Amino acid sequence: MNQPITPELRQWIVEQAAAGFSRDAVLAAMVASGWQQPVALAALNVTWKDPVPVAVQPAAPVRREAAAALRRLPDLDLSQSPRQIDAGDRMVDVIVALSQPRVVVLGNLLSAEECEALIESARPQLARSLTVAIKTGGEELNPDRTSSGMFFTRGQTPEVARIEARIARLLNWPLVNGEGFQVLHYRPGAEYKPHYDYFDPDEPGTPSILKRGGQRLATLVMYLSEPARGGGTTFPDIGLEVAPVRGNAVFFSYDRPHPSTRTLHGGAPVIEGEKWVATKWLREREFV
């Protein structure tokens, strides 16, 4: 174990306990922030028995990373291992659920009629998809992304408003903290190479992006059509590929803007047919 158990670390543990976090939550936060599990356990064992005075100031990196790990996130209530969840106007199936990273595959999130309505509303507005320009905070063409797409504003159509309300209830997250849907169209050969959805805090354009609602915390990808072959959503770090089944969706969250979240993901090339998806990103605060 080459990570020292410093007074600053012990004091931070005391503060988290005083704030009401459980021992398990503090341990998970430390490990997620880069502490070796044996070191984290040893620090907890010592500190829970012999806390240091509150006057000791915690080291800034420990406070910042651990606070990020303990932040509240959009999520489904799967505490009772339900097969279905009531999303208000629709029962949604839980197909697969992973906890680390948090990835949940959902069935029957959208009806066939809703899928078709989104496609038809989006079709006239499609243009070559852009990505966030991390150097400036604007948008740019990216050779890694070869789809066409468009954005709806929140509540722009009756279908959009209804689905947004359903998502807010399902994920226990304020409707206003979500970006508008982005609808994407992938023809044969089109793809989106693996990437992260959070905004890199080390990039110069990030402060400007965060003004609109803070960091992205979670992503929901909804499948509006089914290509005959290809087009799955891949998660290379965990060896998972989610098939694009019409009406289904995949949800995943990331509690810090860092590769340790293991939320690297991509849209595999469409081999045969066409793929339509609608993506919803959830922010820390109201998105404006």
C-alpha positions as CSV (number, residue, x, y, z in Angstrom):
1,M,0.0,0.0,0.0
2,N,1.8,3.1,-1.2
3,Q,-1.0,5.7,-0.4
4,P,-0.5,7.2,3.0
5,I,-3.4,7.6,5.5
6,T,-3.0,11.3,6.2
7,P,-4.6,13.4,8.9
8,E,-6.4,15.2,6.1
9,L,-7.9,12.0,4.7
10,R,-9.0,11.0,8.2
11,Q,-10.6,14.3,8.8
12,W,-12.5,14.1,5.5
13,I,-13.9,10.8,6.5
14,V,-15.1,12.3,9.8
15,E,-16.8,15.1,7.9
16,Q,-18.6,12.6,5.6
17,A,-19.8,10.6,8.5
18,A,-21.0,13.8,10.2
19,A,-22.9,14.7,7.1
20,G,-24.8,11.5,7.3
21,F,-23.1,9.3,4.6
22,S,-22.9,5.6,5.4
23,R,-19.6,3.8,5.8
24,D,-20.2,1.9,2.6
25,A,-20.9,5.1,0.7
26,V,-17.7,6.7,1.9
27,L,-15.7,3.6,1.0
28,A,-17.3,3.6,-2.5
29,A,-16.5,7.3,-2.9
30,M,-12.8,6.8,-1.9
31,V,-12.3,3.8,-4.3
32,A,-14.0,5.6,-7.2
33,S,-11.8,8.6,-6.6
34,G,-8.6,6.5,-6.9
35,W,-7.8,5.2,-3.5
36,Q,-6.7,1.6,-3.3
37,Q,-9.4,-0.4,-1.5
38,P,-7.1,-1.8,1.2
39,V,-6.0,1.8,2.0
40,A,-9.5,3.0,2.1
41,L,-10.6,0.2,4.4
42,A,-7.6,0.8,6.7
43,A,-8.4,4.5,6.9
44,L,-12.0,3.8,7.7
45,N,-11.1,1.3,10.4
46,V,-8.7,3.7,12.1
47,T,-10.9,6.8,11.8
48,W,-14.2,5.3,12.8
49,K,-12.5,4.3,16.1
50,D,-10.2,7.3,16.6
51,P,-11.5,10.4,14.7
52,V,-9.2,13.4,14.4
53,P,-10.2,16.9,15.5
54,V,-12.6,18.8,13.3
55,A,-10.2,21.7,13.1
56,V,-7.9,19.9,10.7
57,Q,-8.6,21.1,7.1
58,P,-9.1,18.5,4.5
59,A,-6.9,18.4,1.4
60,A,-8.6,20.0,-1.6
61,P,-8.2,17.1,-4.0
62,V,-9.7,14.6,-1.6
63,R,-12.6,16.9,-0.8
64,R,-13.3,17.7,-4.5
65,E,-13.1,14.1,-5.9
66,A,-15.0,12.5,-3.0
67,A,-17.8,15.1,-3.1
68,A,-18.2,14.4,-6.8
69,A,-18.5,10.7,-6.1
70,L,-21.3,11.3,-3.5
71,R,-23.3,13.8,-5.6
72,R,-26.9,12.9,-6.3
73,L,-27.5,11.5,-9.7
74,P,-30.5,10.7,-12.0
75,D,-31.5,7.1,-11.4
76,L,-34.2,4.5,-11.4
77,D,-35.5,3.0,-8.2
78,L,-34.5,-0.6,-8.5
79,S,-34.2,-1.2,-4.8
80,Q,-36.8,-4.0,-4.9
81,S,-35.5,-5.5,-8.2
82,P,-38.7,-4.7,-10.1
83,R,-39.4,-6.3,-13.5
84,Q,-41.3,-3.2,-14.5
85,I,-41.4,0.5,-13.3
86,D,-44.4,2.8,-13.4
87,A,-43.4,5.8,-15.4
88,G,-46.7,7.6,-14.9
89,D,-48.4,6.9,-18.2
90,R,-46.6,3.7,-19.1
91,M,-45.1,0.6,-17.5
92,V,-41.5,0.3,-18.5
93,D,-39.6,-3.0,-18.5
94,V,-36.3,-3.5,-16.7
95,I,-34.2,-5.8,-19.0
96,V,-30.7,-5.5,-17.7
97,A,-29.2,-3.5,-14.7
98,L,-25.6,-2.9,-13.8
99,S,-24.5,-1.0,-10.8
100,Q,-20.8,-0.3,-11.5
101,P,-21.0,1.5,-13.9
102,R,-24.7,2.3,-13.6
103,V,-26.2,1.0,-16.9
104,V,-29.8,0.0,-17.3
105,V,-31.4,-1.4,-20.4
106,L,-35.1,-0.6,-20.6
107,G,-37.9,-2.0,-22.7
108,N,-41.2,-0.5,-23.9
109,L,-40.1,3.0,-22.9
110,L,-41.7,4.4,-26.2
111,S,-44.6,3.2,-28.2
112,A,-44.3,2.5,-31.9
113,E,-46.5,5.6,-32.6
114,E,-44.2,7.8,-30.5
115,C,-41.1,6.5,-32.3
116,E,-42.7,7.3,-35.7
117,A,-43.9,10.7,-34.6
118,L,-40.4,11.7,-33.4
119,I,-38.8,10.5,-36.7
120,E,-41.3,12.4,-38.8
121,S,-41.0,15.6,-36.8
122,A,-37.2,15.4,-37.0
123,R,-36.8,14.4,-40.6
124,P,-37.2,17.8,-42.3
125,Q,-34.7,19.4,-39.9
126,L,-31.8,16.9,-40.2
127,A,-28.3,18.1,-40.9
128,R,-24.8,16.6,-40.5
129,S,-24.4,15.9,-36.8
130,L,-22.0,18.2,-34.8
131,T,-20.2,17.6,-31.5
132,V,-19.3,20.1,-28.8
133,A,-16.2,22.0,-29.6
134,I,-14.3,21.5,-26.3
135,K,-11.8,24.2,-27.1
136,T,-14.4,27.0,-27.5
137,G,-17.6,25.7,-26.1
138,G,-19.3,25.9,-29.5
139,E,-20.0,23.1,-32.1
140,E,-17.9,21.5,-34.8
141,L,-17.9,18.7,-37.4
142,N,-16.2,15.6,-36.1
143,P,-15.0,12.7,-38.3
144,D,-15.8,10.3,-35.5
145,R,-19.5,11.1,-35.9
146,T,-21.1,10.4,-39.3
147,S,-24.8,10.6,-38.5
148,S,-27.3,13.3,-39.3
149,G,-29.3,14.9,-36.5
150,M,-31.3,17.8,-35.0
151,F,-32.4,19.1,-31.6
152,F,-35.9,19.5,-30.2
153,T,-36.4,22.2,-27.6
154,R,-38.1,21.0,-24.4
155,G,-41.8,20.4,-24.9
156,Q,-41.6,21.4,-28.6
157,T,-44.2,18.8,-29.7
158,P,-46.9,17.0,-27.8
159,E,-44.9,13.7,-28.1
160,V,-41.7,15.3,-26.9
161,A,-43.5,16.9,-23.9
162,R,-45.2,13.6,-22.9
163,I,-42.0,11.6,-23.2
164,E,-40.0,14.1,-21.2
165,A,-42.5,13.9,-18.4
166,R,-42.2,10.2,-18.5
167,I,-38.4,10.3,-18.3
168,A,-38.4,12.8,-15.4
169,R,-40.6,10.5,-13.4
170,L,-38.7,7.4,-14.3
171,L,-35.3,8.8,-13.5
172,N,-36.4,10.9,-10.5
173,W,-34.9,14.0,-12.0
174,P,-36.4,17.5,-12.7
175,L,-37.7,17.9,-16.2
176,V,-36.0,21.3,-16.5
177,N,-32.6,19.7,-15.8
178,G,-32.7,17.9,-19.1
179,E,-31.4,19.0,-22.5
180,G,-33.8,18.9,-25.4
181,F,-33.9,15.6,-27.3
182,Q,-31.3,15.1,-30.0
183,V,-32.6,12.8,-32.8
184,L,-30.0,11.1,-34.9
185,H,-30.2,9.2,-38.2
186,Y,-27.6,6.6,-39.1
187,R,-27.5,5.2,-42.7
188,P,-25.4,2.1,-43.6
189,G,-21.8,2.7,-42.6
190,A,-22.6,5.6,-40.2
191,E,-21.3,5.4,-36.7
192,Y,-20.2,7.4,-33.6
193,K,-16.8,6.2,-32.3
194,P,-16.4,5.6,-28.6
195,H,-16.5,8.8,-26.5
196,Y,-17.6,10.2,-23.2
197,D,-20.7,12.5,-22.7
198,Y,-19.4,14.6,-19.8
199,F,-17.5,17.8,-20.4
200,D,-13.8,17.6,-19.7
201,P,-13.0,20.1,-17.0
202,D,-9.5,20.5,-18.4
203,E,-10.7,21.9,-21.7
204,P,-10.8,25.6,-22.2
205,G,-14.4,25.6,-23.6
206,T,-15.9,23.8,-20.6
207,P,-16.6,26.8,-18.3
208,S,-18.7,28.3,-21.1
209,I,-20.6,25.0,-21.6
210,L,-21.3,24.6,-17.9
211,K,-23.1,27.9,-17.6
212,R,-26.1,26.5,-19.3
213,G,-26.9,23.9,-16.6
214,G,-23.7,22.4,-15.1
215,Q,-22.2,19.1,-15.9
216,R,-23.9,16.3,-17.7
217,L,-24.6,13.5,-15.2
218,A,-26.5,10.9,-17.2
219,T,-27.5,9.8,-20.7
220,L,-30.6,8.1,-22.1
221,V,-30.5,6.7,-25.6
222,M,-33.9,5.7,-27.0
223,Y,-34.1,3.5,-30.1
224,L,-36.7,4.7,-32.6
225,S,-36.0,2.1,-35.3
226,E,-34.3,-1.2,-35.8
227,P,-31.5,-1.7,-38.4
228,A,-31.3,-5.2,-39.7
229,R,-27.7,-5.5,-38.7
230,G,-25.3,-3.4,-36.7
231,G,-25.9,-0.1,-34.9
232,G,-25.7,-1.3,-31.3
233,T,-24.6,1.0,-28.4
234,T,-21.2,-0.3,-27.3
235,F,-19.5,0.1,-23.9
236,P,-15.9,-1.0,-24.5
237,D,-14.7,-0.7,-20.9
238,I,-17.3,-3.3,-19.7
239,G,-17.7,-5.4,-22.8
240,L,-21.4,-4.6,-23.3
241,E,-23.3,-4.0,-26.5
242,V,-27.0,-3.0,-26.4
243,A,-29.0,-3.9,-29.4
244,P,-31.1,-1.1,-31.0
245,V,-34.6,-2.4,-30.5
246,R,-37.4,0.0,-31.3
247,G,-39.0,1.5,-28.2
248,N,-36.2,0.3,-25.9
249,A,-33.5,2.5,-24.4
250,V,-30.3,2.4,-22.5
251,F,-29.6,4.6,-19.5
252,F,-26.2,5.3,-17.9
253,S,-24.8,7.8,-15.4
254,Y,-21.4,9.2,-14.5
255,D,-20.8,10.8,-11.1
256,R,-17.6,12.6,-12.2
257,P,-16.1,13.8,-15.5
258,H,-13.4,11.2,-15.6
259,P,-12.7,7.9,-17.4
260,S,-12.8,6.0,-14.1
261,T,-16.6,6.1,-14.6
262,R,-16.1,3.5,-17.3
263,T,-18.9,5.1,-19.4
264,L,-16.9,5.2,-22.7
265,H,-19.5,4.3,-25.3
266,G,-20.2,4.5,-29.0
267,G,-22.6,3.8,-31.8
268,A,-21.4,0.8,-33.8
269,P,-21.6,1.1,-37.6
270,V,-24.9,0.3,-39.2
271,I,-24.3,-2.7,-41.5
272,E,-27.8,-3.0,-43.0
273,G,-30.8,-0.8,-42.8
274,E,-31.2,2.5,-40.9
275,K,-31.0,3.5,-37.3
276,W,-32.9,6.3,-35.6
277,V,-32.3,7.3,-32.0
278,A,-33.3,10.0,-29.6
279,T,-30.8,11.0,-26.9
280,K,-31.5,12.8,-23.7
281,W,-28.8,14.3,-21.5
282,L,-29.4,15.1,-17.9
283,R,-27.6,18.1,-16.2
284,E,-26.9,19.1,-12.7
285,R,-29.1,22.2,-12.8
286,E,-31.8,23.7,-15.0
287,F,-30.7,23.7,-18.6
288,V,-31.2,27.0,-20.4
